[in-house]
Amino acid sequence: MTITGLAPTLTPLKQIDQALRDDGFAVVSAETVAKFSNVDLSKLQTLTKYWENLPRDPYLKDGGRYRFRRHASYEIKGDELTLVPHRAHWQSLDYNALHGGIERWFEPIQGELLSNPAWQSVLLGLAHLLNSLKPVNTWFVEAHQFRIDTTDGIGRPTPEGAHRDGVDFVAVFLLGREGIKGGETRIFDTSGSAGLRFTLTQPWSLLLMNDQRMIHESTPIQPLAKYGYRDTLVLTYRSNGFQDSPNRSQQ
């Protein structure tokens, strides 16, 4: 593995497809994110204000107060982006041993952000990129805004540990790091012990993974002084419907 804190090797836009095929992941600069989203980077950067005042995650089983989030779900068909009625986030225990098996009703993403053209461009741009790898009729997409802070002295971006999400592709955008150490990204190939560790630092840089091939986690954060936080946007793309509680699917 590479040493802690090392900047990741970045994948150019034209090589993202091949990197996902060969390696199961790609790390992409903010400039490249703006390119495949067909939007100015400056417009993406204006979206970070929507990470202020996120509601606290009420479902943390470790009793922590360090995670804040909002959630929304979409269907994407070609160039058509459709926000679906607000729904619970659900994962099976197979993918999330800590918080799986329960319906988690997070507060919805604010309408002002949902209607922002730059936000919509990211979701559509990523769908178009993934269509070249796996052509599908409909992508079922979940969007999660996260803030992990150091209210408890330590914040855990992935309290469930190294995991998969039960989808086709996972996109983790780093929005910002303020006053912290830690928050290192670790990814592992499911077929063996090979792994990589690095720290995303550039706002709007991206880790894009084939979730069927890669396990991922982020290490805890600690404050450099009194307080710090780490903001991320996580988008998951699934081709065979949303993950839903078996009880709901039987209704």
N, C-alpha and C positions, 0 to 999 in steps of 0.2 A: 504494500500500500504506500501511497505517497504520504509525506509528512503533514502533520496538522497545520492548518492555516494556509496551505499552499493554494494559490489561485488555480482554478481548473483550466484545462485546455479547452478553448472555445471552438465550436463547430461552425464553419461558414454556412450560410443559407443553402447553397447548392449541395452541401454534403450532409444535411440533416437526415434526409431519407436513408442514405447509406449507413450513417452512424447508428440509426435506430435498428436497421436490419442486421448490421454486423455486431454491434456492441450492446444493443438494447437500451441505449440512452444517448442523449446529446446535451451538452451545456452550451447555452446560446447567449450572446451578448444582448444588451438592451437595444442596441442599434439594429441588430438582426431581428429582434422581436418586432420593432417598429416597421421593418421592411416587410415581413410576411403578413403583418396586420394592415399594411397600406395606410399607415397613419404616422404623423410626425411624433417623434419621441417626446417633444415638449408637451404634446397633448396627453400622452400617457402619464407623464410626470404630474400633471394637474390632478390626476385621479387619486393621488395618495392622501389627499385631505379627507377622503371618505373612510379612512382607517382610524380617524379620531372618534372617540366616544362610541366605540363598538360595545354592545352589551356583553356582560360576562357570560361565559359558558357555564350553565347550571348543572351540567351532567358529569363533571369530573369526579371519578370514583376515589381519587386519592385525596379528596377534600381540598384540592388546590384552588387558589383564586387568581391564577396567573394567565388564564386563557380567555380571550374575548373573540366573538365571531358573529358573522351573519352568513346566510345561506340562501341560494336561489337555484332553480332547476330550469333547464331549457331543452327543447328539441331543435336540432339543426338539420334541415333538409336543403342541400345545395346552398343557395344564398339566402335561404329563409331561416331567420332566427326567431323562435317562438318561446316566450316565457310561459311556463306551465303554472297552473295554480300552486300556491305554496304547499309544500309537502314535507313530510318528515325525512330526515337523513337516517338511513338504516344500513347497517352492515352486519353480516353474519359473524358468529363467533370464530369462524374459520379464518376471517381476515382481521378481526379486531377482538382479541381475547379479553380486553379490558372493558371496552364500551360497546361491543357487538351485542346483537340480539334484542336491542331495545330501540323504540322509535324516539329519535331526538329531534324535538321541534325547536330549531333555532330561530331567532328573529330574522325576518326577511331582509334582504339587501335593499337599501334605500332606493326609492323610485328615481331620484335624481341621478343616481349612478347608473341604474338599469337603462335609463333613456339616453345616456351619454354616448355619442357616436364612437368615441375612442374605445370605450368599454366594449361596445358591440363589435367593433372591428377586430379586437383581440380574439374574441370567441369565434368569430367567423374565419379569421385568418388561420387560426390553429386548426379548425375543422378542415379547411381546404388543404392544409399541409398534410394532415393525417389521412385524408382521402387518397392521397397518392400511395400510401402504404397499405391501407385497407379500405377499398371502396365500399361504402355502406349507403343504404337509403336514408337512414336517420341516425344521427348521433344523439344519445341521451347524455346530457351534460349537467354536472353539478358544479356550482361555483361556491367557494368558501373564502370569505375574508377572515384572516386570523391576525390577532395581535397577541404575542406572548410577552409578558412583562416580568419584572423582578419584584413584584409586590411581596411575595413570600421569601425573598432572598434568592430564590432560584426559580427559573421558569422552564417548563418542559414542552418543547414543540411537539414531541411524539411520546406522550406518556405510555402508550401501548407498546413502545419499543420498535424494533425493526419489523416491517410489515409490508404486505401488499394491500391494495385497496379493493380488489375484486372487480376491476374495470379493464378496459383495453389499454388506455394511455392515461398517464398522470402528468400534469404540468404544474411545477412549483415555481412561482415567480417570487423573487426576493424584492420586496418593496422598500424596505429600509431597515437599518440597524442603528440604534442610538444608545450609546453609553453602556455597551455590553462586551463581554468576552464569551466565547463558546458559540453555540449555534452552528456547529460544523455539520455538514451534510455527509452522510455515509450511505453508499449504495453497494449492493452485493448481487451477484448473479445467482439465480435460484438453482442453476445446474451445478454449482460448485462453490468453492470458498473464495474465489477471486472477488476482490472488492476495491473500492476507491473512496478516498476521503478528501474533502476540500471545503472551502468556505466561500459561499456566495456573498459578495459585498456590493456589487453594482446595482443600484435601483433599477428594477425591471429586467434584470438578468434572469435566465430561465434554466431550470433542469427539467428536461422532457424525457419521460421513461415509458418503455413498454412494460406495463404492469404485470403481464404474464411471465416476464423474464427477470424482472428486477425487484429486489427487496430494498426498502429505503427507511432511513430514520434521520433525525436531527438531534444533536447532542444538546443537553441543557444549557441555558444561558445564565450568567451571573452579572451583576452590575459592576461597572468599573468604579462608580462612585455610589451615590445614594439610590439611583433609579435608572433603569434602562429598559428597552423593549426591542422586539424584532417583529416586523410586519411582513406577511406573505399573502399571496393569492394562490389558491390551489384550485385548478380546474381538472375535473375527471371526465373522460370521454368513454362511453360504453355503447356497444353496437346492438345489444340484445335487451334493451329496456332498462329502466331504472332498477336498482336493487330495492326490493320492498320486503317488509315483514311478511312471512308466510300467512299470518293471520289476516293481513290486509288483502293479499291476493285471493283469499278464499271468500272474501266478502262479496 
